[in-house]
C-alpha cells in the first residue's frame, strides 16, 4: 500500500524541482528528441543529469519518455542517443514502439522499461506479452474501465507494475494516437508535433447551403467539437488503488509550474490521507476547489466507470467565471525585517489581495501585498516585468518555492 506512486509531469528543470518539492514521488520528462511533447522546453543531457540528481536527493524517481511512434528516419539517431544517456542514472524509460524497446534493451539495458499508454495495452495477454519481453511497468490505455484494470491486476505477474492517468487533458484519439494534426497541417502527433487541432474552433456547412457556416456551440469558452473534458479522479483515489494501479499519473508536460504545483499538492494531500487511514478516507470538497484554481476544462472521470456519460461528469457551475493568475515565486523571507523577496511571474499591484500556497501548507493563506519595492529598494505601485525581483512586507514566514496567486475576475482591466 505504501508503494503507491504519485507521478507528475516535468516539462523542464524548474518544473521538475517544483513537482518534487510539492509532493511528487516521481516525474516523467522528455529529452530533446524521441518524446511526444516536442513543443515543451524539455531537457538537455546536462539538465537531465541535474534533474535526476535533485530527484534522488529528495527520494524521488525520474522516467524519460522515448515514446514517439518512430519512422525509419527517427530511428537513425536513437542508438547514439541511448549511449549518450547511459551515464545518467534514470529510473526508467517510457516507450511505445517495439523497435524502440528492442534498441533500449540492446544499448541501455540498465534502464527499466515502461510501456507507454500509446502502446494501447487493453488486455491481459498484451501486458503479459510485454512482461515476457522484459517490461517493468505498463501504462494502461485510457479507454479501460477500473473493472478491466482490476481483472488484469488479478492475472498479471506480481512484479509487473500498472500505471494509470488520474488527472489532466484527455485525447479524443485512441490512447493518444492521432492523425488529425498530420492531416491538417503536416505535424505528426505520433512523433511529438501535435498542434492540437481538436481544440480549434469549427463550423459546419449543410449540403444544400454552401457557404453558410454555422458554428457548433458548446459553452461560453469556445466551440471545440473534438476535444475532451479533462480527467479528474480526486474523488475516486480508493477505487484507483483497489483496482491495482501502483503509479497514479498526472498529465501535463506542457503545463505551467503553477499548474504542476497546484495539482500535485492536492493529490499529495488526498493520497496521504488515504494511505494513513484507508478505511476512513473521505473526499474533501476543498481538494476539488483547489484543482479548479488551476487552468482546466470541465472535469470528467473518463472511461474508468465504463463509457463516459452525463452522470460521470463533474461540473463546476462557475467554470469560466474566474481564474487565478500565478503572480510570484518566493525566493526568500527575512525574519528580522519581515521582507519577502519575490520573483514576479504575472503582473500584480501594491495592495492586491493574494493567496499563498506551499508544499507544507494544508490550506492557502490570504495576505495583502504591502510596501512593494523593486530590487533597488524603490517603492513601486506594481510589478509589470516578467521575472523581475521585488520585495514586499509579509508578517509571517514564507519559504522558497512557495507560490503567490490572485483571483482574476472577468473584465478586470488590470
C-alpha positions in Angstrom: 0.0 0.0 0.0 2.8 2.5 0.9 4.3 1.8 -2.5 1.7 3.9 -4.3 3.5 6.4 -6.5 2.3 9.9 -7.4 3.8 10.6 -10.8 3.9 14.2 -12.1 4.9 15.8 -15.4 8.0 18.0 -15.7 8.4 20.0 -18.9 11.7 21.5 -17.8 14.1 21.5 -14.9 12.2 24.2 -12.9 9.0 22.2 -13.1 10.8 19.0 -12.1 12.0 20.6 -8.9 8.6 22.2 -8.2 6.8 18.9 -8.8 9.1 17.0 -6.4 9.0 19.8 -3.7 5.2 19.8 -3.9 4.9 16.1 -3.3 5.6 14.0 -6.4 7.2 10.6 -5.8 8.4 10.6 -9.4 8.4 12.7 -12.5 8.4 11.9 -16.2 10.5 14.1 -18.5 11.4 14.4 -22.2 14.8 14.8 -23.8 15.2 17.0 -26.8 14.4 14.1 -29.1 12.2 11.0 -29.2 9.5 12.3 -26.8 5.9 13.1 -27.7 6.0 16.7 -26.5 8.3 18.4 -28.9 6.9 21.8 -28.1 7.9 21.5 -24.4 11.2 23.0 -23.4 12.5 19.6 -22.5 15.9 18.6 -21.1 19.4 18.8 -22.4 21.7 16.0 -21.2 23.2 18.3 -18.6 19.7 19.4 -17.3 18.7 15.7 -17.3 21.6 14.8 -15.1 21.0 17.7 -12.7 17.3 16.8 -12.5 18.0 13.2 -11.7 20.5 14.2 -9.0 17.9 16.6 -7.5 15.2 13.9 -7.6 17.4 11.3 -6.0 18.4 13.7 -3.2 14.7 14.0 -2.5 14.0 10.2 -2.7 12.1 10.7 -6.0 12.4 8.9 -9.3 12.8 10.2 -12.9 11.4 8.5 -16.0 12.5 9.5 -19.5 9.9 9.5 -22.4 11.1 7.8 -25.6 7.5 7.3 -26.7 7.2 8.6 -30.2 5.9 6.2 -32.9 9.1 6.4 -35.0 9.7 6.1 -38.7 12.9 4.9 -40.2 14.5 8.3 -40.1 13.7 8.7 -36.5 15.5 5.5 -35.6 18.8 6.6 -37.1 19.9 8.6 -34.0 18.3 6.5 -31.3 21.4 4.2 -30.7 23.7 7.2 -30.2 21.1 8.9 -28.0 20.8 5.9 -25.8 24.6 5.7 -25.5 24.7 9.4 -24.6 22.3 9.0 -21.6 23.9 5.8 -20.2 25.8 7.8 -17.6 22.6 9.3 -16.2 21.0 7.1 -13.5 17.5 7.3 -14.8 14.9 5.2 -13.0 13.2 4.1 -16.2 12.3 4.9 -19.8 8.9 5.1 -21.3 8.4 3.5 -24.8 5.5 2.8 -27.1 7.2 1.1 -30.1 8.7 -2.4 -30.2 11.6 -1.3 -32.2 12.5 1.4 -29.6 12.0 -1.3 -26.9 14.5 -3.6 -28.7 17.1 -0.8 -29.0 16.8 0.2 -25.4 17.5 -3.4 -24.4 20.5 -3.6 -26.7 22.1 -0.2 -25.9 20.8 0.8 -22.5 19.8 -2.4 -20.8 20.3 -1.0 -17.3 17.1 1.1 -17.6 13.7 -0.4 -16.6 11.3 -0.1 -19.5 7.8 1.2 -19.0 5.2 0.7 -21.8 3.5 3.9 -22.8 -0.2 4.4 -23.0 0.4 5.0 -26.7 1.0 1.2 -27.0 -2.7 0.7 -26.4 -2.5 -2.1 -23.8 -6.1 -3.1 -23.3 -6.0 -6.8 -22.3 -4.1 -9.2 -20.0 -2.4 -11.0 -22.9 -0.8 -7.8 -24.1 0.6 -6.8 -20.8 1.9 -10.3 -20.2 3.5 -10.2 -23.6 5.3 -7.0 -22.6 6.3 -8.6 -19.3 7.9 -11.6 -21.0 9.9 -9.3 -23.2 11.2 -7.6 -20.1 8.9 -4.6 -19.3 8.8 -3.5 -15.7 5.6 -1.4 -16.0 2.7 -1.0 -18.3 0.8 2.3 -18.6 -2.9 1.4 -19.0 -4.7 2.5 -22.2 -7.0 5.4 -21.3 -10.1 3.6 -22.6 -10.1 1.0 -19.9 -12.6 0.8 -17.0 -11.5 0.2 -13.4 -13.2 -3.2 -13.7 -11.0 -4.2 -16.6 -7.9 -2.9 -14.9 -8.8 -4.9 -11.8 -9.2 -8.1 -13.9 -5.7 -7.5 -15.4 -4.2 -6.8 -12.0 -5.5 -10.1 -10.6 -4.0 -12.1 -13.5 -0.7 -10.3 -14.1 2.7 -11.3 -12.7 3.2 -9.9 -9.2 6.2 -7.8 -10.1 4.7 -6.1 -13.1 3.6 -2.6 -12.2 0.4 -0.9 -13.6 0.2 2.8 -14.1 -2.8 4.9 -14.9 -3.7 8.5 -15.6 -5.7 10.3 -12.8 -5.7 14.0 -13.9 -5.3 16.2 -16.9 -6.0 16.6 -20.6 -7.6 13.7 -22.5 -7.3 12.9 -26.2 -10.2 12.0 -28.5 -8.0 9.6 -30.3 -7.3 6.0 -29.2 -4.8 6.3 -26.3 -3.4 9.5 -27.8 -2.6 8.0 -31.3 -3.9 10.6 -33.7 -3.6 11.6 -37.4 -5.7 14.8 -37.3 -2.7 17.2 -36.8 -0.7 15.5 -39.5 -3.6 15.5 -42.0 -4.4 19.2 -41.4 -1.0 20.9 -41.2 1.6 18.2 -41.6 2.6 18.0 -37.9 2.7 14.4 -36.7 1.2 14.0 -33.2 2.6 10.5 -33.0 6.1 11.9 -33.5 5.8 14.7 -31.0 4.5 17.5 -33.2 0.8 17.7 -32.2 -0.8 21.1 -33.0 -4.0 20.2 -31.0 -6.4 20.8 -33.9 -9.1 19.0 -31.7 -9.2 22.3 -29.7 -9.6 24.6 -32.7 -12.9 26.3 -33.4 -15.1 24.7 -36.1 -18.2 25.4 -38.1 -20.5 23.1 -40.1 -21.9 23.5 -43.6 -25.1 21.9 -44.7 -25.0 20.4 -48.2 -27.9 22.5 -49.6 -26.5 25.7 -48.2 -22.9 26.1 -49.4 -21.0 29.0 -48.0 -23.3 29.2 -44.9 -21.0 28.4 -42.0 -22.9 27.5 -38.8 -20.9 27.5 -35.6 -21.0 24.4 -33.3 -21.9 25.8 -29.9 -20.5 24.2 -26.7 -20.2 26.8 -24.0 -19.0 30.3 -23.3 -15.3 29.3 -23.6 -15.4 28.1 -27.2 -16.7 25.7 -29.7 -14.3 22.8 -29.6 -16.2 19.8 -31.1 -13.4 17.3 -30.9 -11.7 18.0 -27.6 -12.4 16.1 -24.4 -13.1 17.3 -21.0 -10.2 17.0 -18.5 -9.8 13.9 -16.4 -10.2 14.4 -12.7 -10.2 11.4 -10.3 -9.7 13.2 -7.0 -13.0 11.7 -5.7 -12.0 8.2 -6.6 -8.5 7.5 -5.3 -9.6 4.4 -3.3 -11.1 2.8 -6.4 -7.9 3.5 -8.5 -5.7 1.9 -5.9 -8.1 -1.0 -5.2 -8.1 -1.7 -9.0 -4.3 -2.4 -8.8 -2.7 0.8 -10.0 0.5 1.5 -8.2 1.5 4.6 -10.1 -1.0 7.4 -10.4 -0.1 9.7 -13.3 -0.9 13.4 -13.8 -0.8 14.6 -17.4 0.8 17.9 -18.3 4.4 18.3 -19.5 3.2 21.4 -21.4 1.6 22.9 -18.2 3.0 25.8 -16.1 4.8 25.4 -12.8 1.7 26.8 -11.1 -0.5 24.1 -12.6 2.0 21.4 -11.6 2.4 22.7 -8.1 -1.3 23.1 -7.5 -2.4 19.7 -8.9 0.5 17.7 -7.3 -0.1 19.4 -3.9 -3.8 18.4 -3.9 -3.3 14.8 -4.9 -0.5 14.5 -2.4 -2.8 15.6 0.4 -5.6 13.3 -0.7 -3.2 10.3 -1.2 -1.5 10.8 2.1 -4.9 10.9 3.8 -5.8 7.6 2.2 -2.5 5.9 3.0 -2.8 7.0 6.6 -6.3 5.6 7.1 -7.8 3.8 4.0 -10.9 2.5 5.8 -12.0 6.0 6.8 -10.9 8.1 3.9 -13.3 10.7 2.8 -13.2 13.1 -0.1 -12.8 16.7 0.9 -14.6 19.3 -1.3 -11.7 21.8 -0.8 -9.5 19.4 -2.8 -11.7 19.9 -5.9 -11.9 23.6 -5.2 -8.1 23.8 -5.3 -7.9 21.8 -8.5 -10.4 24.3 -10.1 -7.9 27.1 -9.4 -5.5 25.7 -12.0 -6.4 26.0 -15.7 -8.8 23.3 -16.7 -11.7 22.3 -18.9 -14.8 20.8 -17.3 -13.9 17.6 -15.5 -14.8 14.0 -16.3 -13.9 10.6 -14.9 -13.2 9.4 -18.5 -13.7 5.7 -19.1 -12.9 4.5 -15.6 -16.6 3.9 -14.9 -17.3 2.4 -18.3 -18.2 4.8 -21.2 -18.4 8.5 -20.2 -21.9 9.6 -19.5 -23.7 12.6 -18.0 -23.7 11.2 -14.5 -19.9 10.6 -14.6 -19.1 14.3 -15.2 -18.0 16.7 -12.5 -19.3 20.1 -13.4 -18.3 23.4 -11.9 -21.1 25.9 -12.2 -18.6 28.8 -12.1 -16.4 27.4 -14.8 -15.2 30.3 -16.9 -16.4 32.9 -14.4 -13.0 33.4 -12.8 -9.5 32.1 -12.8 -6.3 32.6 -10.9 -3.1 34.2 -12.0 0.3 32.8 -10.8 1.9 36.1 -9.8 5.1 35.2 -8.0 7.5 32.7 -6.7 9.0 33.2 -3.2 12.8 33.3 -3.1 13.5 34.4 0.5 11.9 35.8 3.6 13.9 37.8 6.2 12.6 37.1 9.7 14.2 40.3 11.1 12.7 42.7 8.6 9.7 40.6 7.6 10.6 41.4 4.0 9.8 38.8 1.3 11.8 38.6 -1.9 9.5 37.5 -4.8 10.3 36.6 -8.4 7.4 38.1 -10.5 5.6 35.7 -12.9 2.5 37.8 -13.8 1.7 41.5 -13.1 0.5 42.4 -9.7 -0.1 45.6 -7.7 0.7 47.0 -4.3 -2.4 46.4 -2.1 -3.5 43.4 -4.1 -5.3 40.7 -2.2 -3.5 37.4 -2.9 -3.2 33.8 -1.8 -0.2 31.8 -0.9 0.3 28.0 -1.3 3.3 25.9 -0.4 4.4 22.3 -0.2 3.8 22.2 3.6 0.7 24.3 3.8 -2.5 22.4 4.1 -4.6 25.4 3.1 -4.0 28.5 1.1 -3.2 31.6 3.2 -4.6 35.1 2.4 -2.5 38.2 2.5 -2.3 41.7 1.2 0.7 43.0 -0.8 2.1 46.0 1.1 5.3 48.1 0.8 6.0 46.8 -2.7 9.6 47.8 -3.9 11.8 46.9 -6.8 15.2 45.3 -6.4 16.8 48.7 -5.9 14.6 49.3 -2.8 12.5 51.9 -4.6 8.7 52.0 -3.9 6.6 50.8 -6.9 2.8 50.5 -7.3 3.0 47.4 -9.5 5.4 44.7 -10.8 5.0 44.6 -14.6 8.1 43.0 -15.8 8.5 39.2 -16.3 10.6 37.5 -13.6 11.6 40.9 -12.1 12.7 40.7 -8.4 10.6 42.7 -6.0 10.1 42.8 -2.2 7.1 43.3 0.0 6.2 43.2 3.7 4.8 39.9 5.0 4.2 39.5 8.7 4.7 35.7 8.8 7.3 33.3 7.4 7.4 32.4 3.7 9.6 29.7 2.3 11.5 29.3 -1.0 9.4 28.0 -3.9 6.0 28.9 -2.3 3.6 30.4 -4.8 1.6 33.6 -4.8 -1.6 33.8 -6.8 -4.5 36.2 -7.2 -8.1 36.0 -8.5 -8.6 37.4 -11.9 -12.3 38.4 -12.4 -13.8 38.6 -15.9 -13.5 42.2 -17.1 -10.6 43.1 -14.7 -8.7 45.7 -16.7 -5.7 45.3 -14.6 
